[in-house]
Amino acid sequence: MLRDRREAIRDADFVISTVLAMGYTYYETMREISEKYGYKYGINSVE
């Protein structure tokens, strides 16, 4: 496993970051609350 980010992405055409700003625990908590109350549009939806 590579430990140096620069080496790991050196020849990459692009890099996708999937970091959650408040972490996975926050996301799971919000999802559980949404499901509990029947909110069907998803977390942080702007409908």
Helices and strands as residue ranges (DSSP letters): H 5-8, H 23-36
